[in-house]
Amino acid sequence: MPNVGRNDSEHENHKDGKGNVKAPETAHQISSDSWFQVAFVLTTGINSAYVLGYSGTIMVPLGWVGGVVGLILATMISLYANALVAMLHEYGGRRHIRCRDLAGFIYGRWAYTLTWALQYVNLFMINTGYIILAGSALKATYLLFWDDHTMKLPYFIAIAGFVCAMFAFGIPTLSALGVWLGFSTLLSLAYIVIAFVLSLKDGLNAPPRDFSIPGDGAGKIFSIIGASANLVFAYNTGMLPEIQATIKQPVVTNMMKALYFQFTVGVLPLYLVTFTGYWAYGNSTSAYLLNNVNGPVWVKAVANITAFLQSVIALHIFASPMYEYADTKYGITGSALQIKNLTFRILLRGGYLTFNTFVSALLPFLGDFMSLTGAISTFPLTFILANHMYLTAKKDKQSSMQQLWHWLNIVFFSIMSLVATVSAVRLISVDSKTYHLFADL
């Protein structure tokens, strides 16, 4: 029987002696999912409609050598960093079902608060990107049939936000996604296969492409730095403990199985569509690959609609930590259809997604948001924090060389985070001036 809001041996309130940090019980399910279902949650994240942007936002600024080597290296270091966090899930003899709980247990209250703030920003910006993606997919579908430009991108973003909210009202928890993960996989396969086939066809029939890295001077350098943040954004959720909380015992062994699946089988579709898209269109590849492809209208419509629907499901995964926090804080348990519970979800989740949608329409610069998310939250949460937590927790069991390795990672990714943040802010500033607020891209 799944543990729902229970204070038992697997999950209990605790104090760590460093800041009197309490880890509250949860109103959501824990220890209920197989490793295979969790693997599909992770794979859904990396093969979401975001993959349709990596040809333009990673390969174009980095070129063939930088893009291919960068994606492969990012795969390896992301698996390593996520494995460090997964292995700490039962550190100290208890489960840490939230990223902030683990940080608070190791460091104290200040780390609990800082980690929660970073994670909230990370997930908010990821969800902002999903709403932009969903709106872009709807607009692309509209333009296939009506090329009058009466409907602007902000309108489609508003529609996308509304649909995301309706889905959030009906799915109470992360574990409740269940069969929707199967639908998500089918939707992902649809737009990935279509994008791959149409890109391949266009590439075979196209004249020689230009694969040089565009731009010059400072602009080119900042674009390359921004793309490095996109590399780590592509693979990481920033909410691994929350996902691991849903997995059945043994939690570390099962989570490692899920991670190995994610970073082997799960990354293949991402590689396929990213490399093929760049090969087909060179440095003219857009931030949304389906804007480049040529083919039957109905096929392109299917690709865009499936990308839209999959974005709705994927957003729910990345919004779930915020939903879990609110449901736990206000005691929302029991049947999802109870009037009290349904009303609460409509008001809170509706308000959250309304603000998310407003920001998406205000600054609809997808590539820039990917860079900023990677810079200010993915680097710190996934790489800096993971290495330092593992170093602190296992310090007595590590050799001096192992400790030095972790410190090198911490210093390197701290520098990358700082430089990439400056680059991403600059890109958003430039794009805001080049276009305007509520731009119709």
C-alpha positions in Angstrom: 0.0 0.0 0.0 1.5 3.4 -1.0 2.5 5.7 1.8 0.4 8.8 1.6 1.1 11.5 4.2 2.3 8.9 6.7 5.0 9.4 9.4 6.7 5.9 9.4 10.1 4.4 9.2 10.5 5.3 5.6 9.7 9.0 6.0 9.4 10.9 9.2 9.9 14.4 10.5 13.5 15.0 11.5 15.9 17.4 13.1 19.5 17.4 12.1 21.2 19.4 14.8 22.5 22.0 12.4 19.5 24.2 12.1 16.5 22.4 13.6 15.3 21.5 10.1 12.0 19.7 9.8 11.1 17.6 6.8 7.3 17.7 6.7 5.2 14.6 5.8 3.8 14.6 2.3 0.2 14.6 1.1 1.4 12.9 -2.1 2.2 9.2 -2.7 5.7 7.8 -2.1 7.2 4.4 -2.7 4.4 3.5 -5.1 6.1 3.3 -8.6 8.3 0.7 -10.3 11.8 1.8 -11.5 10.5 1.4 -15.1 7.7 4.0 -14.5 10.2 6.4 -12.9 12.5 5.8 -15.9 9.7 6.9 -18.2 9.1 10.0 -16.1 12.8 10.9 -16.5 12.8 10.0 -20.2 9.7 12.1 -20.8 11.6 15.1 -19.4 14.6 14.8 -21.7 12.5 13.9 -24.8 9.9 16.5 -24.3 9.1 19.0 -27.0 12.3 20.9 -25.9 14.2 18.4 -28.1 12.8 20.3 -31.1 14.9 23.3 -30.1 18.3 21.8 -29.5 19.4 21.8 -33.2 19.0 25.6 -33.1 19.9 26.4 -29.5 22.8 24.0 -29.0 24.2 22.9 -32.4 24.0 26.3 -34.2 26.1 28.2 -31.5 28.5 25.4 -31.0 28.9 23.8 -34.5 29.5 20.1 -35.2 32.5 19.5 -33.0 31.4 21.6 -30.0 27.8 20.4 -30.3 28.4 16.7 -30.6 31.2 16.5 -28.0 29.3 18.8 -25.7 26.1 16.7 -25.8 28.0 13.5 -25.2 30.0 15.0 -22.3 26.9 16.6 -20.8 25.3 13.1 -20.9 28.2 11.6 -18.9 28.5 14.3 -16.3 24.8 14.6 -15.8 24.5 10.8 -15.2 27.4 11.2 -12.7 25.9 14.2 -10.9 22.4 12.6 -10.7 23.9 9.4 -9.4 25.6 11.3 -6.5 22.2 12.7 -5.4 20.4 9.3 -5.9 23.0 7.6 -3.6 22.3 10.2 -0.8 18.5 9.5 -0.8 18.7 7.4 2.4 21.6 9.3 4.0 21.5 9.3 7.7 19.2 6.3 7.9 16.1 8.1 6.5 14.6 9.0 3.2 14.9 12.6 1.9 12.0 13.0 -0.5 12.7 16.6 -1.5 15.9 18.2 -2.7 15.6 20.9 0.0 15.1 18.2 2.7 18.4 16.6 1.8 20.3 19.9 1.7 18.7 21.0 5.0 19.7 17.7 6.6 23.3 18.0 5.6 23.9 21.8 6.0 21.0 23.2 8.1 18.2 25.7 7.7 19.9 28.2 5.5 20.6 25.5 2.8 17.0 24.2 3.1 15.7 27.7 2.3 18.3 28.5 -0.4 17.8 25.1 -2.2 14.0 25.6 -2.2 14.4 29.1 -3.7 16.7 27.8 -6.4 14.5 24.9 -7.2 11.4 27.0 -7.4 13.1 29.4 -9.8 14.4 26.4 -11.8 11.0 24.7 -12.1 9.2 28.0 -12.8 11.5 28.8 -15.7 11.3 25.2 -17.1 7.5 25.5 -17.0 7.7 28.9 -18.7 9.6 27.3 -21.5 7.0 24.5 -21.8 4.2 27.0 -22.1 6.2 28.9 -24.8 6.8 25.6 -26.6 3.1 24.7 -26.4 2.0 28.1 -27.7 4.6 27.9 -30.5 3.3 24.5 -31.5 -0.3 25.8 -31.6 0.8 28.8 -33.6 2.7 26.6 -36.1 -0.5 24.5 -36.5 -2.6 27.6 -37.1 -0.3 28.9 -39.8 -0.5 25.7 -41.7 -4.1 26.4 -42.4 -4.5 30.2 -42.0 -1.6 32.4 -42.9 -3.3 35.7 -42.0 -1.3 36.4 -38.8 -4.5 37.5 -37.1 -3.7 35.3 -34.1 -0.4 36.2 -32.4 1.9 34.1 -30.4 0.8 35.6 -27.0 -2.8 34.4 -27.8 -1.6 30.9 -28.4 0.5 31.0 -25.2 -2.7 32.0 -23.3 -4.6 29.0 -24.8 -1.7 26.7 -23.9 -1.6 28.0 -20.3 -5.4 27.4 -20.0 -5.0 23.8 -21.2 -2.1 23.1 -18.8 -4.2 24.4 -15.9 -7.2 22.1 -16.9 -4.8 19.2 -16.9 -3.3 20.2 -13.5 -6.8 20.3 -12.0 -7.5 16.7 -12.9 -4.2 15.1 -12.0 -3.5 15.4 -8.3 0.0 13.9 -7.9 3.0 12.9 -9.9 2.3 9.2 -9.4 -1.2 9.8 -10.7 0.1 10.5 -14.1 0.2 6.7 -14.6 -1.2 6.0 -18.1 -0.5 9.5 -19.2 3.2 8.6 -19.3 2.4 6.0 -21.9 0.5 8.7 -23.9 3.5 11.0 -23.4 5.9 8.4 -24.9 3.7 7.9 -27.9 3.3 11.7 -28.4 7.1 12.1 -28.2 7.7 9.4 -30.7 5.3 11.0 -33.1 6.9 14.4 -33.3 10.5 13.0 -33.0 9.9 10.6 -35.9 8.2 13.2 -38.0 10.9 15.8 -37.4 13.6 13.2 -38.1 12.0 11.9 -41.4 11.2 15.4 -42.8 14.6 16.8 -41.8 16.3 13.8 -43.4 14.3 14.3 -46.6 15.0 18.0 -46.7 18.7 17.4 -46.0 19.1 14.9 -48.8 17.5 17.3 -51.3 19.1 20.5 -50.1 22.2 22.3 -51.5 25.3 22.5 -49.3 24.6 24.0 -46.0 26.6 26.6 -44.0 27.7 25.0 -40.7 29.9 27.9 -39.6 29.1 29.4 -36.1 27.2 32.6 -36.7 28.0 36.0 -35.2 31.2 37.7 -34.4 33.0 39.3 -31.5 31.3 39.4 -28.1 27.9 38.3 -29.5 29.4 35.0 -30.7 31.2 34.4 -27.4 28.1 35.0 -25.4 26.0 32.7 -27.7 28.6 29.9 -27.2 28.5 30.4 -23.4 24.7 30.4 -23.5 24.7 27.1 -25.5 26.8 25.5 -22.8 24.1 26.2 -20.3 21.6 24.6 -22.7 23.7 21.5 -22.7 23.1 20.8 -19.0 19.5 22.0 -19.2 18.8 19.3 -21.8 19.4 16.4 -19.3 18.5 17.5 -15.8 15.3 18.0 -13.9 16.5 19.7 -10.7 14.0 17.6 -8.8 15.6 14.1 -8.6 14.8 13.4 -4.9 11.2 14.3 -5.6 11.0 11.8 -8.5 13.0 9.2 -6.5 10.5 9.6 -3.6 7.9 7.8 -5.8 10.0 4.7 -6.4 9.6 1.4 -4.6 12.3 -0.1 -2.4 15.2 -0.6 -2.7 15.2 3.1 -3.6 18.8 3.6 -4.5 19.2 0.4 -6.6 15.9 1.1 -8.4 16.8 4.7 -9.0 20.1 3.8 -10.5 18.3 1.5 -12.9 16.1 4.4 -13.9 19.0 6.7 -14.4 20.9 4.2 -16.5 17.8 3.8 -18.7 17.5 7.6 -19.0 21.1 8.2 -20.0 21.4 5.3 -22.5 18.1 4.4 -24.2 16.4 7.6 -23.2 18.9 9.9 -24.9 18.9 8.3 -28.3 15.8 10.1 -29.6 17.3 13.4 -28.5 20.6 12.7 -30.3 18.7 11.6 -33.4 16.5 14.6 -33.9 19.1 17.2 -32.8 21.9 16.0 -35.1 19.6 15.4 -38.1 18.0 18.8 -37.7 21.3 20.6 -37.7 22.7 18.5 -40.6 19.6 19.3 -42.7 19.5 23.1 -42.2 22.9 24.1 -40.9 23.2 27.4 -39.1 19.8 28.5 -40.3 18.1 26.0 -38.0 15.4 27.8 -35.9 14.8 27.4 -32.2 11.7 25.3 -33.1 12.7 22.7 -35.7 9.2 22.1 -37.0 9.4 25.7 -38.4 12.1 24.5 -40.8 10.8 21.2 -42.1 8.9 20.7 -45.4 6.3 18.1 -45.9 2.5 17.4 -46.2 0.4 19.8 -44.2 -1.4 17.0 -42.3 1.9 15.4 -41.2 3.3 18.7 -39.9 0.0 19.4 -38.2 0.3 16.0 -36.4 3.8 16.8 -35.3 2.8 20.2 -33.9 -0.3 18.9 -32.1 1.6 16.1 -30.5 4.3 18.5 -29.4 1.7 20.7 -27.8 0.0 17.8 -26.0 3.3 16.3 -24.7 4.3 19.8 -23.4 1.1 19.8 -21.3 2.0 16.5 -19.7 5.7 17.3 -19.2 4.9 20.6 -17.5 2.9 18.7 -14.9 6.0 16.7 -14.0 8.0 19.9 -13.4 5.2 21.7 -11.5 4.6 18.8 -9.2 7.1 19.8 -6.4 5.3 23.1 -6.1 1.9 21.3 -6.0 3.2 18.8 -3.4 4.4 21.7 -1.2 1.0 23.4 -1.3 -1.1 20.3 -0.9 1.1 19.2 2.1 1.1 22.6 3.8 -2.7 22.9 3.6 -3.6 19.3 4.3 -5.1 18.4 0.9 -5.5 14.6 1.2 -8.1 12.1 0.3 -10.1 11.9 -2.9 -9.0 14.2 -5.7 -12.7 14.8 -6.5 -13.7 16.2 -3.1 -15.1 19.7 -3.5 -12.5 21.1 -1.1 -9.6 19.4 -2.8 -10.8 20.3 -6.3 -11.5 23.9 -5.4 -8.0 24.2 -3.8 -6.3 22.9 -6.9 -8.3 25.2 -9.2 -7.4 28.3 -7.1 -3.8 27.6 -6.3 -2.6 25.8 -9.5 -4.7 28.1 -11.6 -3.1 31.1 -10.0 0.4 29.7 -10.4 -0.1 28.8 -14.1 -1.8 32.1 -14.8 1.4 33.9 -13.7 3.5 31.4 -15.5 1.6 32.0 -18.7 1.8 35.8 -18.3 5.6 35.6 -18.1 5.7 33.2 -21.1 3.7 35.7 -23.2 5.7 38.7 -21.9 9.1 37.2 -22.8 8.6 34.4 -25.3 12.3 33.8 -26.0 12.6 30.1 -25.6 16.4 29.7 -26.2 17.2 32.5 -23.8 15.0 30.9 -21.1 16.8 27.6 -21.6 20.2 29.3 -21.1 19.1 31.2 -18.1 17.5 28.1 -16.4 20.7 26.1 -17.0 22.9 29.0 -15.7 21.2 30.1 -12.5 19.6 26.8 -11.3 20.7 23.7 -13.2 24.4 24.3 -12.7 24.0 25.0 -8.9 21.4 22.4 -8.1 22.6 19.5 -10.3 26.4 19.9 -10.3 27.6 22.3 -7.6 25.2 21.2 -4.8 25.4 17.5 -5.8 29.2 17.4 -5.6 29.4 19.4 -2.4 26.6 17.4 -0.6 28.3 14.1 -1.5 31.7 15.5 -0.5 30.3 16.6 2.9 28.3 13.4 3.5 31.0 11.0 2.5 34.1 13.0 3.5 35.4 10.3 6.0 35.1 7.6 3.3 36.9 9.4 0.5 40.6 9.6 -0.3 42.3 13.0 -0.8 42.2 12.5 -4.6 38.4 11.8 -4.5 37.9 15.0 -2.4 40.0 17.0 -4.8 37.9 15.7 -7.7 34.7 16.9 -6.1 36.3 20.3 -5.4 37.4 20.7 -9.0 33.8 20.0 -10.1 32.5 22.5 -7.6 34.9 25.3 -8.7 34.5 24.6 -12.4 30.7 24.5 -12.4 30.5 27.6 -10.1 32.5 29.6 -12.7 30.3 28.2 -15.5 27.2 29.2 -13.6 28.4 32.7 -13.1 29.6 33.3 -16.7 26.5 31.6 -18.2 24.1 33.7 -16.1 25.7 36.9 -17.4 25.5 35.6 -21.0 21.8 34.6 -20.6 20.7 37.9 -19.1 22.5 39.7 -21.9 20.7 37.5 -24.5 17.3 38.2 -23.0 18.1 42.0 -22.9 19.2 42.0 -26.5 16.2 40.1 -27.7 13.8 42.3 -25.7 15.2 45.3 -27.5 15.3 43.6 -30.9 11.7 42.5 -30.7 9.5 43.8 -27.9 7.5 42.6 -24.9 4.6 40.2 -25.9 6.5 39.6 -29.2 4.9 37.6 -32.0 7.9 35.4 -32.9 
